[in-house]
Amino acid sequence: MKNLVAFITSGYPEKSFSIDLALALGESGVDTLELGVPFSDPVADGPLIEKANHKALKSGFKFQHLLEISEVIAPKIDTLWMGYFNSFYQQNMNKLIPHAKELGINGLIIPDLPHEEAQKYSKLFKDNDISNISFVAPTDSDARIKKIVSNAQKFIYMVAYTGITGSGQAEDLQPFLNSIKNHTQTPVYVGFGVNPKTARDKVKGADGVIVGSTFIDVLLKEELNYSQKIKECSQLAEIIKNEINI
């Protein structure tokens, strides 16, 4: 069974909605929930997630809200935090990571923390049994891929193309995927550009997919009420989970 990771923006449109959505997604086939930490300059994210980030911040999102959401959902669904390093660094990593463990968080995804810099925190993550998810991009050489994945934990985030999330750009992923698989037994999940139409093709040879913009697009639809947004996201999750396991 191939896994589905769903990204949502924490606190958007509001904290209670994030909790309800996360739990509904867990009941609709999502294996892992990626809680995005709103940030003013999300450089690796496309326009939809960037817009949701700005709306969450404008409506008063605080880091404490992420903790409160996590406390409710982490015992019920495998939960990761996805955010830019400054968001975590400002909380004091030496205090934050143990607190994440207490809440039941299983990993962090930090797209702007280079592999070399991440090594400074490897003992902190290991001591608290929390994974620091590794990224591998098409621009990485075979030697660098080998270096990055040598101690990869939980899964490897395979960037499906060079760019930002959400554009759905198509390309042949197999050579890139094979180069990763040659160096590790850790599951490889494909991120960037995954949606109901692309999921079946993107997951070929991989162990799962990461989907974000598809869900955020629904959350940004002002004509839908909260219940309708949750229903539509749940239906999308069911479709994608089915597509990747056909």
N, C-alpha and C positions, 0 to 999 in steps of 0.2 A: 504494500500500500504506500503510495507516494504522498508526501505531506504538503499541507497547505498552510502557509504563514500569512496572516492578514495584518496589515498595518492600519492603524487609525490614529488620528491626532488627538492626544489627550486633552480633555476639557473642551472639545468642540463638538457641538455647540455649547455644551455645558457638562459639568462633572457627572451628574446623575445619568445623563444620556450616554456618556462614554461607558459607564458601568453596564447599563442595560444592553448596549450594542455589543460589548465584548462578550457578555454571557450568551447573548443570542447567537453570535457567530460561533461560539464554542459548541452550541447545540446544532449548528448547521454544517459541520464538517471541518471547521477550522481547527488545526492541531496546535498551532502556536499563535499567540496574540502579541503583536509588536506594538507597544505603546509609544507613539512618537511624542517627544518633548518639544513643544512649540519654541521656535527660535527665530530671531529677527532676520537672520541671513542664512537660510538653509541651502547651502551651495550645491548639494548633490540632489536636490529635489526639484521636480518640475513645477509648473505654474499652479496646478491644482493644490498640491500639498503646501506650496508656499503661501497660497491664498488662505488656506485653512489655518496655517501657522499664524499669520497676521491677524486673522479674525479672532483666534483664541487669545492671543496676547492683548488685543484691543478690548476684549470682553473681560479681561482681568485674570487670565491664567497665572497661577503661581506654582512653583515647583512642589509645594505642599499638596497641591491638588493631584499631582502624579502619584504621590505617596498614598493619598487617601483612596484613589481609584485602585491602585495596586493591592492595597490591603484587602479589598473586597474580592477582586477577580483572581489574584494569583493563586489562592488555594483551590480554585475551580478550573483554571485553564493555564497551560504552560505559558508563562508571560516573560517577555523581554522588554527592555527599555531601548528605544532607538533615539539618539540625540547627538548633538554636536558637543565636542569635548568641553567647551567652556561652561555649558549648562551643568555638567557633572563636576568639573573642577571647582566651580564656585561653591559647591556643597561640601567640599573637603572629601576627597576620594577615600581617605583612611577611615572616615566615619560613614560615608555613604554606602560603600560596598558591604560592610557588615550589616547595615540597616536594610539594604536590599535583600540580603540573605534572610533576615528576620521576616521580611514581608513575603518571601517565597519567590522572589525574582530569580530566574535561572540564567539570565545572560544579558549582556549589553551589546548594542550595535552602535559603533561610533565611527561614522564614515570619514571624519576629518582627522582621525588619530592614526598617523602612519605606523606601520608595523614595527619599525625600530623604536619609536617613542612608546608604543604600547608595552614593550618589554619591561619598562620601568615598573609597571603595575602587575606583571605576571604573577608574582608571589601573592599579592593582595587578592587577586581574583582566585587563584588556586586555593589559598587558605580558606576562602569563603565558599568554595565550590560553585563559583559563578563563572560562566563562560564569557570570554571576550571574543565575539564573533569576528573571524578573519574575512577580509575582502580580497577577491582576486579579479583583476580587470584584464581585458583583451590586450592592453598595452604592456602587460607584465611579461618579461622574458621567462623562458622555461626555468632558468636558474632561480629567478626571483619567486616564481610560483612554488618551486620546491622549498624555498626558504620560508615562505609565508605559511604553507600548509603543513609544515613538519610537525607543529604542535597545535594544529587547529582543533578547536573544541566544539562540540554539539553539532554544528554544520558549518560549511563554507559558503559564504555569500558570493555567488558568482554573478558579477555584473554582466548582463547580457550584451551590452554594447558600450561604447565610449560615449558618455553624455549624461543626461539627467533623467530622472525617473519619469515615466508616464507617456513617452512619445510613441511607444510601440514599434520602434524601428526593427526591421527584420534583418537577420543575417544568419549565416550558417554557424551554429554554435558547436558543432561536433568536434572540430579540431581543438578548439579551446577547452572544451569539456574533457576530451581525452587527455590533454596535457596535464590537467589537474588530477584526474583519476590515476594517472601513472605514478603519482607521488603520494597518494594518501588513501586511507580506507574511510576517512571521515565523510559523511554524507555531503553532497553538493546540492545546494538549492539555487535556482535561477531567479534573479530579481531584475527589475527594470523592464517595463513594457509588457508585463503579463496581464492578460485580460481574458474574458471568456472565448474570444476568437483566436487568441495566440497561445493559450495555455497548453493545449495538446501538443503543439509543435515545439514549444519552448522546453517542455519537460523531458523530451526524448533523451534518454541516457542519463538524466539527472535523477535526484532522489526527492525533489520537491520544488515548489515555486513560492515566491514571495510576491504578494499582491497588495498594492497600496492605492495608487491613483484611481483605480476602478471603484474602490469603496469611497474615497474622498469625494469623487465626482458626485456621488449620490448625496453625501452629507451637505454639499454646497447647493443643492437644489432647494431654493427658497419656497417653491410651490408645494413641497411635501411637508407634512407634519412629522413629528418624531416617530410615531408608530409606522408610518409609511416608509420612512428612511430605513428603519430597522428591518422591516419586511423585505424591502428591495435588496438591501445588503445581504440578508440571510439567503435570499434566492440566488444571488450572484455567487455566494460562497458554495452553495450546493451544486450549482452548475459547474463551477471551476473544479471543485473536488471530483466531480464525476468525469470531467474532461481529462484530467491528469491521470486518471486511473482506468481509462478505457483500454 
